[in-house]
Amino acid sequence: MARAVRLVYYSKATRDMSLSDLRDILQTARDNNGDVDVCGMLCYDNRYFLQALEGERAVVNELYLDIADDARHDEIIIISYAEVEKPTFEQWKMGYSAGSDAFYRLLKENGQREFEPAAMSAEQAVEFLTAMAAFQTEV
């Protein structure tokens, strides 16, 4: 992969997401990301999404614009966008983690009682996603 960028954003789901909704989101992401050499990590809880996308700049930008148009979420905020030497999430086309013991323990360590990405700094968000990548959740 050429020099990559990492885009991290959070958004608020427009409704509660079912397991079926999350499966659809992840399957679409994994299928599409594999075709364009993008990787990443997604967390969902408390109607918030927190996601990192890594890949070639133009591809990540285009993918983000497509994601931003998705009617399943709004209040979309980019909290970090930077070049990276090496992708952090390259072993997953789209990793996923949600409410688990590890998830809530890490939130507590970050001073949160519930998942609220708006309260995270860019560094905390990346650290949270990186830590949660070790605790993948099957949906």
OpenMM code with the backbone's topology and positions (N, CA, C; nanometers):
from openmm import Vec3, app, unit

residues = "MET ALA ARG ALA VAL ARG LEU VAL TYR TYR SER LYS ALA THR ARG ASP MET SER LEU SER ASP LEU ARG ASP ILE LEU GLN THR ALA ARG ASP ASN ASN GLY ASP VAL ASP VAL CYS GLY MET LEU CYS TYR ASP ASN ARG TYR PHE LEU GLN ALA LEU GLU GLY GLU ARG ALA VAL VAL ASN GLU LEU TYR LEU ASP ILE ALA ASP ASP ALA ARG HIS ASP GLU ILE ILE ILE ILE SER TYR ALA GLU VAL GLU LYS PRO THR PHE GLU GLN TRP LYS MET GLY TYR SER ALA GLY SER ASP ALA PHE TYR ARG LEU LEU LYS GLU ASN GLY GLN ARG GLU PHE GLU PRO ALA ALA MET SER ALA GLU GLN ALA VAL GLU PHE LEU THR ALA MET ALA ALA PHE GLN THR GLU VAL".split()
positions = [
    Vec3(0.0863, -0.1186, 0.0000),
    Vec3(0.0000, 0.0000, 0.0000),
    Vec3(0.0896, 0.1231, 0.0000),
    Vec3(0.0621, 0.2208, -0.0853),
    Vec3(0.1335, 0.3477, -0.0842),
    Vec3(0.1072, 0.4159, 0.0498),
    Vec3(0.1751, 0.5232, 0.0740),
    Vec3(0.1554, 0.5958, 0.1997),
    Vec3(0.0062, 0.6123, 0.2258),
    Vec3(-0.0348, 0.5729, 0.3424),
    Vec3(-0.1774, 0.5669, 0.3746),
    Vec3(-0.2194, 0.6855, 0.4611),
    Vec3(-0.3501, 0.7076, 0.4643),
    Vec3(-0.4088, 0.8024, 0.5592),
    Vec3(-0.5024, 0.7247, 0.6498),
    Vec3(-0.5243, 0.7812, 0.7681),
    Vec3(-0.6240, 0.7266, 0.8597),
    Vec3(-0.7250, 0.8372, 0.8873),
    Vec3(-0.8497, 0.8083, 0.8587),
    Vec3(-0.9602, 0.8997, 0.8871),
    Vec3(-1.0412, 0.8366, 1.0000),
    Vec3(-1.0624, 0.9120, 1.1074),
    Vec3(-1.1425, 0.8652, 1.2204),
    Vec3(-1.2601, 0.9602, 1.2358),
    Vec3(-1.3791, 0.9028, 1.2421),
    Vec3(-1.4987, 0.9843, 1.2614),
    Vec3(-1.5929, 0.9136, 1.3583),
    Vec3(-1.6860, 0.9921, 1.4105),
    Vec3(-1.7961, 0.9323, 1.4856),
    Vec3(-1.9253, 0.9888, 1.4314),
    Vec3(-2.0329, 0.9164, 1.4580),
    Vec3(-2.1650, 0.9617, 1.4144),
    Vec3(-2.2694, 0.9015, 1.5063),
    Vec3(-2.3886, 0.9536, 1.4965),
    Vec3(-2.5013, 0.9067, 1.5780),
    Vec3(-2.5978, 0.8322, 1.4865),
    Vec3(-2.6318, 0.7098, 1.5249),
    Vec3(-2.7294, 0.6327, 1.4474),
    Vec3(-2.8646, 0.7016, 1.4551),
    Vec3(-2.9382, 0.7004, 1.3458),
    Vec3(-3.0701, 0.7646, 1.3426),
    Vec3(-3.1751, 0.6794, 1.4125),
    Vec3(-3.1382, 0.5555, 1.4431),
    Vec3(-3.2257, 0.4659, 1.5192),
    Vec3(-3.1370, 0.3579, 1.5794),
    Vec3(-3.1926, 0.2791, 1.6711),
    Vec3(-3.1163, 0.1676, 1.7263),
    Vec3(-3.0828, 0.0695, 1.6147),
    Vec3(-2.9596, 0.0219, 1.6130),
    Vec3(-2.9150, -0.0734, 1.5121),
    Vec3(-2.9343, -0.2154, 1.5654),
    Vec3(-2.9994, -0.2992, 1.4865),
    Vec3(-3.0169, -0.4398, 1.5221),
    Vec3(-2.8919, -0.5170, 1.4810),
    Vec3(-2.8825, -0.6406, 1.5253),
    Vec3(-2.7716, -0.7255, 1.4804),
    Vec3(-2.7731, -0.7402, 1.3290),
    Vec3(-2.8918, -0.7510, 1.2718),
    Vec3(-2.9047, -0.7618, 1.1267),
    Vec3(-2.8512, -0.6356, 1.0579),
    Vec3(-2.8832, -0.5186, 1.1121),
    Vec3(-2.8313, -0.3928, 1.0562),
    Vec3(-2.6787, -0.3919, 1.0595),
    Vec3(-2.6237, -0.4305, 1.1741),
    Vec3(-2.4787, -0.4291, 1.1891),
    Vec3(-2.4125, -0.5311, 1.0970),
    Vec3(-2.4734, -0.6462, 1.0824),
    Vec3(-2.4204, -0.7470, 0.9878),
    Vec3(-2.4176, -0.6899, 0.8462),
    Vec3(-2.5253, -0.6236, 0.8064),
    Vec3(-2.5320, -0.5643, 0.6720),
    Vec3(-2.4226, -0.4603, 0.6525),
    Vec3(-2.4065, -0.3728, 0.7509),
    Vec3(-2.3039, -0.2678, 0.7436),
    Vec3(-2.1658, -0.3309, 0.7293),
    Vec3(-2.1369, -0.4284, 0.8153),
    Vec3(-2.0047, -0.4902, 0.8135),
    Vec3(-1.9795, -0.5706, 0.6870),
    Vec3(-2.0794, -0.6430, 0.6395),
    Vec3(-2.0607, -0.7218, 0.5173),
    Vec3(-2.0341, -0.6309, 0.3981),
    Vec3(-2.1112, -0.5237, 0.3875),
    Vec3(-2.0899, -0.4277, 0.2786),
    Vec3(-1.9514, -0.3659, 0.2883),
    Vec3(-1.9126, -0.3240, 0.4089),
    Vec3(-1.7804, -0.2628, 0.4274),
    Vec3(-1.6697, -0.3603, 0.3905),
    Vec3(-1.6811, -0.4830, 0.4385),
    Vec3(-1.5755, -0.5815, 0.4110),
    Vec3(-1.5660, -0.6143, 0.2626),
    Vec3(-1.6800, -0.6279, 0.1962),
    Vec3(-1.6789, -0.6539, 0.0524),
    Vec3(-1.6173, -0.5376, -0.0239),
    Vec3(-1.6630, -0.4169, 0.0049),
    Vec3(-1.6148, -0.2989, -0.0673),
    Vec3(-1.4696, -0.2669, -0.0347),
    Vec3(-1.4317, -0.2766, 0.0926),
    Vec3(-1.2963, -0.2402, 0.1327),
    Vec3(-1.1927, -0.3339, 0.0719),
    Vec3(-1.2291, -0.4607, 0.0606),
    Vec3(-1.1368, -0.5554, -0.0012),
    Vec3(-1.1071, -0.5203, -0.1453),
    Vec3(-1.2046, -0.4653, -0.2143),
    Vec3(-1.1881, -0.4284, -0.3552),
    Vec3(-1.0986, -0.3069, -0.3743),
    Vec3(-1.0916, -0.2184, -0.2730),
    Vec3(-1.0184, -0.0921, -0.2885),
    Vec3(-0.9001, -0.0787, -0.1922),
    Vec3(-0.8630, -0.1891, -0.1264),
    Vec3(-0.7466, -0.1919, -0.0364),
    Vec3(-0.7598, -0.0920, 0.0790),
    Vec3(-0.8768, -0.0936, 0.1422),
    Vec3(-0.9017, -0.0118, 0.2610),
    Vec3(-0.9211, -0.1068, 0.3788),
    Vec3(-0.8734, -0.0654, 0.4937),
    Vec3(-0.8938, -0.1436, 0.6145),
    Vec3(-0.9463, -0.0505, 0.7230),
    Vec3(-0.9881, -0.1083, 0.8353),
    Vec3(-1.0386, -0.0226, 0.9411),
    Vec3(-1.0973, -0.0974, 1.0570),
    Vec3(-1.1582, -0.0193, 1.1456),
    Vec3(-1.2172, -0.0717, 1.2678),
    Vec3(-1.3415, 0.0112, 1.2988),
    Vec3(-1.4478, -0.0590, 1.3394),
    Vec3(-1.5749, 0.0048, 1.3724),
    Vec3(-1.6187, -0.0387, 1.5117),
    Vec3(-1.6606, 0.0584, 1.5918),
    Vec3(-1.7233, 0.0294, 1.7204),
    Vec3(-1.8628, 0.0911, 1.7189),
    Vec3(-1.9563, 0.0204, 1.7809),
    Vec3(-2.0935, 0.0705, 1.7899),
    Vec3(-2.1478, 0.0398, 1.9291),
    Vec3(-2.2067, 0.1400, 1.9914),
    Vec3(-2.2758, 0.1235, 2.1193),
    Vec3(-2.3471, 0.2553, 2.1484),
    Vec3(-2.4530, 0.2487, 2.2261),
    Vec3(-2.5225, 0.3695, 2.2707),
    Vec3(-2.5641, 0.4580, 2.1526),
    Vec3(-2.5951, 0.3937, 2.0378),
    Vec3(-2.6344, 0.4604, 1.9133),
    Vec3(-2.5231, 0.5446, 1.8503),
    Vec3(-2.3994, 0.5236, 1.8936),
    Vec3(-2.2851, 0.5924, 1.8328),
    Vec3(-2.2008, 0.4936, 1.7544),
    Vec3(-2.1521, 0.5411, 1.6404),
    Vec3(-2.0502, 0.4715, 1.5637),
    Vec3(-1.9188, 0.5463, 1.5839),
    Vec3(-1.8111, 0.4728, 1.5957),
    Vec3(-1.6760, 0.5285, 1.5938),
    Vec3(-1.5997, 0.4408, 1.4959),
    Vec3(-1.5416, 0.5024, 1.3936),
    Vec3(-1.4787, 0.4233, 1.2893),
    Vec3(-1.3482, 0.4859, 1.2437),
    Vec3(-1.2518, 0.3982, 1.2155),
    Vec3(-1.1277, 0.4375, 1.1504),
    Vec3(-1.1250, 0.3723, 1.0127),
    Vec3(-1.0858, 0.4486, 0.9140),
    Vec3(-1.0664, 0.4000, 0.7778),
    Vec3(-0.9220, 0.4279, 0.7406),
    Vec3(-0.8540, 0.3284, 0.6855),
    Vec3(-0.7148, 0.3462, 0.6448),
    Vec3(-0.6973, 0.2983, 0.5021),
    Vec3(-0.6228, 0.3759, 0.4261),
    Vec3(-0.5964, 0.3397, 0.2880),
    Vec3(-0.5406, 0.4578, 0.2118),
    Vec3(-0.5369, 0.4425, 0.0809),
    Vec3(-0.4864, 0.5498, -0.0055),
    Vec3(-0.5802, 0.6707, 0.0059),
    Vec3(-0.5215, 0.7900, 0.0118),
    Vec3(-0.5945, 0.9139, 0.0413),
    Vec3(-0.7216, 0.9326, -0.0427),
    Vec3(-0.7123, 0.9254, -0.1730),
    Vec3(-0.8292, 0.9502, -0.2586),
    Vec3(-0.9379, 0.8455, -0.2346),
    Vec3(-0.8969, 0.7219, -0.2122),
    Vec3(-0.9939, 0.6144, -0.1894),
    Vec3(-1.0652, 0.6351, -0.0560),
    Vec3(-0.9894, 0.6663, 0.0492),
    Vec3(-1.0495, 0.6906, 0.1807),
    Vec3(-1.1429, 0.8111, 0.1743),
    Vec3(-1.1014, 0.9172, 0.1062),
    Vec3(-1.1870, 1.0354, 0.0940),
    Vec3(-1.3196, 1.0017, 0.0268),
    Vec3(-1.3127, 0.9275, -0.0829),
    Vec3(-1.4339, 0.8896, -0.1567),
    Vec3(-1.5231, 0.7985, -0.0721),
    Vec3(-1.4610, 0.7042, -0.0041),
    Vec3(-1.5364, 0.6130, 0.0816),
    Vec3(-1.6059, 0.6892, 0.1938),
    Vec3(-1.5352, 0.7824, 0.2546),
    Vec3(-1.5963, 0.8627, 0.3612),
    Vec3(-1.7178, 0.9399, 0.3095),
    Vec3(-1.7072, 0.9969, 0.1910),
    Vec3(-1.8210, 1.0709, 0.1346),
    Vec3(-1.9415, 0.9793, 0.1149),
    Vec3(-1.9168, 0.8558, 0.0701),
    Vec3(-2.0257, 0.7582, 0.0558),
    Vec3(-2.0866, 0.7248, 0.1918),
    Vec3(-2.0015, 0.7027, 0.2909),
    Vec3(-2.0485, 0.6711, 0.4262),
    Vec3(-2.1289, 0.7874, 0.4826),
    Vec3(-2.0817, 0.9085, 0.4616),
    Vec3(-2.1503, 1.0269, 0.5157),
    Vec3(-2.2909, 1.0418, 0.4582),
    Vec3(-2.3131, 0.9887, 0.3375),
    Vec3(-2.4464, 0.9965, 0.2749),
    Vec3(-2.5436, 0.8902, 0.3248),
    Vec3(-2.4957, 0.7961, 0.4049),
    Vec3(-2.5794, 0.6860, 0.4536),
    Vec3(-2.6848, 0.7398, 0.5511),
    Vec3(-2.8111, 0.7121, 0.5232),
    Vec3(-2.9225, 0.7640, 0.6033),
    Vec3(-2.9331, 0.6990, 0.7412),
    Vec3(-2.8545, 0.5958, 0.7672),
    Vec3(-2.8627, 0.5289, 0.8976),
    Vec3(-2.7931, 0.6060, 1.0087),
    Vec3(-2.7226, 0.7140, 0.9730),
    Vec3(-2.6568, 0.7944, 1.0766),
    Vec3(-2.6501, 0.9398, 1.0341),
    Vec3(-2.6313, 1.0258, 1.1341),
    Vec3(-2.6122, 1.1683, 1.1089),
    Vec3(-2.5181, 1.2226, 1.2167),
    Vec3(-2.5097, 1.3536, 1.2289),
    Vec3(-2.4169, 1.4163, 1.3240),
    Vec3(-2.2753, 1.3602, 1.3052),
    Vec3(-2.2319, 1.3528, 1.1812),
    Vec3(-2.1034, 1.2912, 1.1461),
    Vec3(-1.9909, 1.3936, 1.1644),
    Vec3(-1.8931, 1.3565, 1.2464),
    Vec3(-1.7822, 1.4459, 1.2788),
    Vec3(-1.6496, 1.3741, 1.2560),
    Vec3(-1.5636, 1.4325, 1.1727),
    Vec3(-1.4273, 1.3804, 1.1568),
    Vec3(-1.3466, 1.4312, 1.2754),
    Vec3(-1.2842, 1.3387, 1.3489),
    Vec3(-1.2050, 1.3811, 1.4644),
    Vec3(-1.0551, 1.3671, 1.4413),
    Vec3(-1.0176, 1.2966, 1.3354),
    Vec3(-0.8758, 1.2825, 1.3055),
    Vec3(-0.8597, 1.2444, 1.1582),
    Vec3(-0.7605, 1.3044, 1.0954),
    Vec3(-0.7263, 1.2722, 0.9570),
    Vec3(-0.5767, 1.2954, 0.9440),
    Vec3(-0.5017, 1.1890, 0.9196),
    Vec3(-0.3566, 1.2039, 0.9162),
    Vec3(-0.2935, 1.0965, 0.8301),
    Vec3(-0.1748, 1.1282, 0.7771),
    Vec3(-0.0957, 1.0275, 0.7092),
    Vec3(-0.0405, 0.9324, 0.8142),
    Vec3(-0.0292, 0.8070, 0.7773),
    Vec3(0.0289, 0.7075, 0.8666),
    Vec3(0.1377, 0.6314, 0.7921),
    Vec3(0.2431, 0.5971, 0.8644),
    Vec3(0.3521, 0.5193, 0.8044),
    Vec3(0.3033, 0.3810, 0.7644),
    Vec3(0.2231, 0.3213, 0.8528),
    Vec3(0.1761, 0.1849, 0.8322),
    Vec3(0.0353, 0.1756, 0.8909),
    Vec3(-0.0587, 0.1177, 0.8191),
    Vec3(-0.1947, 0.1048, 0.8734),
    Vec3(-0.1956, 0.0223, 1.0025),
    Vec3(-0.2757, 0.0648, 1.0961),
    Vec3(-0.2911, -0.0045, 1.2240),
    Vec3(-0.3835, -0.1245, 1.2101),
    Vec3(-0.4824, -0.1142, 1.1227),
    Vec3(-0.5890, -0.2143, 1.1145),
    Vec3(-0.5806, -0.3005, 0.9883),
    Vec3(-0.4605, -0.3136, 0.9309),
    Vec3(-0.4480, -0.3772, 0.8004),
    Vec3(-0.4875, -0.5244, 0.7971),
    Vec3(-0.4978, -0.5901, 0.9117),
    Vec3(-0.5383, -0.7307, 0.9065),
    Vec3(-0.6900, -0.7473, 0.8975),
    Vec3(-0.7644, -0.6370, 0.9047),
    Vec3(-0.9102, -0.6445, 0.8924),
    Vec3(-0.9582, -0.5526, 0.7813),
    Vec3(-1.0423, -0.6053, 0.6935),
    Vec3(-1.1060, -0.5184, 0.5952),
    Vec3(-1.2023, -0.4251, 0.6685),
    Vec3(-1.2640, -0.4758, 0.7757),
    Vec3(-1.3366, -0.3910, 0.8690),
    Vec3(-1.3569, -0.4706, 0.9966),
    Vec3(-1.2766, -0.4397, 1.0972),
    Vec3(-1.2925, -0.5022, 1.2276),
    Vec3(-1.4148, -0.4442, 1.2966),
    Vec3(-1.4620, -0.5123, 1.3994),
    Vec3(-1.5817, -0.4656, 1.4697),
    Vec3(-1.5771, -0.5062, 1.6165),
    Vec3(-1.6180, -0.4137, 1.6997),
    Vec3(-1.6329, -0.4427, 1.8417),
    Vec3(-1.7478, -0.3596, 1.8956),
    Vec3(-1.8185, -0.4186, 1.9903),
    Vec3(-1.9326, -0.3491, 2.0520),
    Vec3(-1.9296, -0.3766, 2.2017),
    Vec3(-2.0400, -0.3424, 2.2683),
    Vec3(-2.0494, -0.3557, 2.4126),
    Vec3(-2.0094, -0.4936, 2.4625),
    Vec3(-1.8973, -0.5011, 2.5310),
    Vec3(-1.8471, -0.6241, 2.5915),
    Vec3(-1.7795, -0.5837, 2.7218),
    Vec3(-1.7369, -0.6805, 2.7993),
    Vec3(-1.6657, -0.6475, 2.9231),
    Vec3(-1.5423, -0.5624, 2.8932),
    Vec3(-1.4650, -0.6023, 2.7919),
    Vec3(-1.3448, -0.5275, 2.7552),
    Vec3(-1.3806, -0.3868, 2.7075),
    Vec3(-1.4876, -0.3759, 2.6321),
    Vec3(-1.5347, -0.2479, 2.5792),
    Vec3(-1.5649, -0.1518, 2.6947),
    Vec3(-1.6447, -0.1985, 2.7911),
    Vec3(-1.6847, -0.1115, 2.9023),
    Vec3(-1.5695, -0.0853, 2.9984),
    Vec3(-1.4779, -0.1810, 3.0135),
    Vec3(-1.3599, -0.1594, 3.0980),
    Vec3(-1.2736, -0.0484, 3.0381),
    Vec3(-1.2545, -0.0526, 2.9065),
    Vec3(-1.1741, 0.0501, 2.8410),
    Vec3(-1.2429, 0.1869, 2.8479),
    Vec3(-1.3741, 0.1884, 2.8332),
    Vec3(-1.4459, 0.3158, 2.8486),
    Vec3(-1.4212, 0.3738, 2.9875),
    Vec3(-1.4318, 0.2899, 3.0885),
    Vec3(-1.4113, 0.3342, 3.2265),
    Vec3(-1.2709, 0.3908, 3.2444),
    Vec3(-1.1713, 0.3227, 3.1835),
    Vec3(-1.0330, 0.3721, 3.1897),
    Vec3(-1.0200, 0.5097, 3.1242),
    Vec3(-1.1057, 0.5368, 3.0267),
    Vec3(-1.1070, 0.6678, 2.9599),
    Vec3(-1.1980, 0.7677, 3.0309),
    Vec3(-1.2521, 0.7291, 3.1459),
    Vec3(-1.3353, 0.8203, 3.2232),
    Vec3(-1.4793, 0.8293, 3.1759),
    Vec3(-1.5264, 0.7298, 3.0993),
    Vec3(-1.6630, 0.7311, 3.0493),
    Vec3(-1.7439, 0.6184, 3.1111),
    Vec3(-1.8703, 0.6466, 3.1359),
    Vec3(-1.9612, 0.5419, 3.1833),
    Vec3(-2.0377, 0.4795, 3.0684),
    Vec3(-2.0551, 0.5553, 2.9604),
    Vec3(-2.1188, 0.5020, 2.8401),
    Vec3(-2.0437, 0.5549, 2.7193),
    Vec3(-2.0613, 0.4849, 2.6082),
    Vec3(-1.9890, 0.5157, 2.4861),
    Vec3(-2.0345, 0.6502, 2.4314),
    Vec3(-1.9454, 0.7464, 2.4327),
    Vec3(-1.9729, 0.8796, 2.3804),
    Vec3(-1.8461, 0.9314, 2.3121),
    Vec3(-1.8288, 0.8970, 2.1846),
    Vec3(-1.7060, 0.9346, 2.1141),
    Vec3(-1.6791, 1.0849, 2.1110),
    Vec3(-1.7827, 1.1667, 2.1190),
    Vec3(-1.7623, 1.3125, 2.1172),
    Vec3(-1.6773, 1.3578, 2.2354),
    Vec3(-1.6759, 1.2803, 2.3424),
    Vec3(-1.5984, 1.3161, 2.4614),
    Vec3(-1.4535, 1.2678, 2.4527),
    Vec3(-1.4189, 1.1959, 2.3447),
    Vec3(-1.2824, 1.1444, 2.3277),
    Vec3(-1.1992, 1.2420, 2.2470),
    Vec3(-1.0730, 1.2539, 2.2848),
    Vec3(-0.9797, 1.3267, 2.1994),
    Vec3(-0.9487, 1.2374, 2.0785),
    Vec3(-0.8857, 1.2943, 1.9784),
    Vec3(-0.8476, 1.2149, 1.8608),
    Vec3(-0.7563, 1.0998, 1.9035),
    Vec3(-0.6618, 1.1271, 1.9932),
    Vec3(-0.5702, 1.0240, 2.0389),
    Vec3(-0.6452, 0.9142, 2.1149),
    Vec3(-0.7378, 0.9531, 2.2013),
    Vec3(-0.8161, 0.8536, 2.2753),
    Vec3(-0.8985, 0.7669, 2.1811),
    Vec3(-0.9558, 0.8277, 2.0784),
    Vec3(-1.0377, 0.7523, 1.9834),
    Vec3(-0.9539, 0.6473, 1.9113),
    Vec3(-0.8356, 0.6859, 1.8644),
    Vec3(-0.7482, 0.5908, 1.7953),
    Vec3(-0.7024, 0.4823, 1.8922),
    Vec3(-0.6662, 0.5211, 2.0140),
    Vec3(-0.6239, 0.4220, 2.1133),
    Vec3(-0.7383, 0.3267, 2.1462),
    Vec3(-0.8595, 0.3788, 2.1573),
    Vec3(-0.9751, 0.2946, 2.1872),
    Vec3(-0.9980, 0.1941, 2.0753),
    Vec3(-0.9993, 0.2421, 1.9512),
    Vec3(-1.0194, 0.1531, 1.8363),
    Vec3(-0.9087, 0.0487, 1.8272),
    Vec3(-0.7855, 0.0907, 1.8510),
    Vec3(-0.6725, -0.0015, 1.8457),
    Vec3(-0.6857, -0.1089, 1.9536),
    Vec3(-0.7188, -0.0675, 2.0749),
    Vec3(-0.7359, -0.1635, 2.1840),
    Vec3(-0.8516, -0.2584, 2.1552),
    Vec3(-0.9615, -0.2059, 2.1031),
    Vec3(-1.0788, -0.2898, 2.0779),
    Vec3(-1.0557, -0.3859, 1.9612),
    Vec3(-0.9605, -0.3570, 1.8762),
    Vec3(-0.9302, -0.4482, 1.7651),
    Vec3(-0.8877, -0.5857, 1.8181),
    Vec3(-0.8364, -0.5902, 1.9405),
    Vec3(-0.7962, -0.7173, 2.0003),
    Vec3(-0.9170, -0.7944, 2.0557),
    Vec3(-1.0329, -0.7290, 2.0610),
    Vec3(-1.1527, -0.7904, 2.1181),
    Vec3(-1.2670, -0.7869, 2.0173),
    Vec3(-1.2428, -0.8455, 1.9010),
    Vec3(-1.3439, -0.8453, 1.7943),
    Vec3(-1.4739, -0.9116, 1.8407),
    Vec3(-1.5846, -0.8562, 1.7980),
    Vec3(-1.7160, -0.9093, 1.8288),
    Vec3(-1.7766, -0.9658, 1.6999),
    Vec3(-1.8253, -1.0858, 1.7046),
    Vec3(-1.8933, -1.1432, 1.5888),
    Vec3(-2.0384, -1.0966, 1.5861),
    Vec3(-2.0837, -1.0526, 1.4722),
    Vec3(-2.2272, -1.0194, 1.4539),
    Vec3(-2.2783, -1.0891, 1.3302),
] * unit.nanometer
topology = app.Topology()
chain = topology.addChain("A")
for resn in residues:
    res = topology.addResidue(resn, chain)
    for name in ("N", "CA", "C"):
        topology.addAtom(name, app.Element.getBySymbol(name[0]), res)
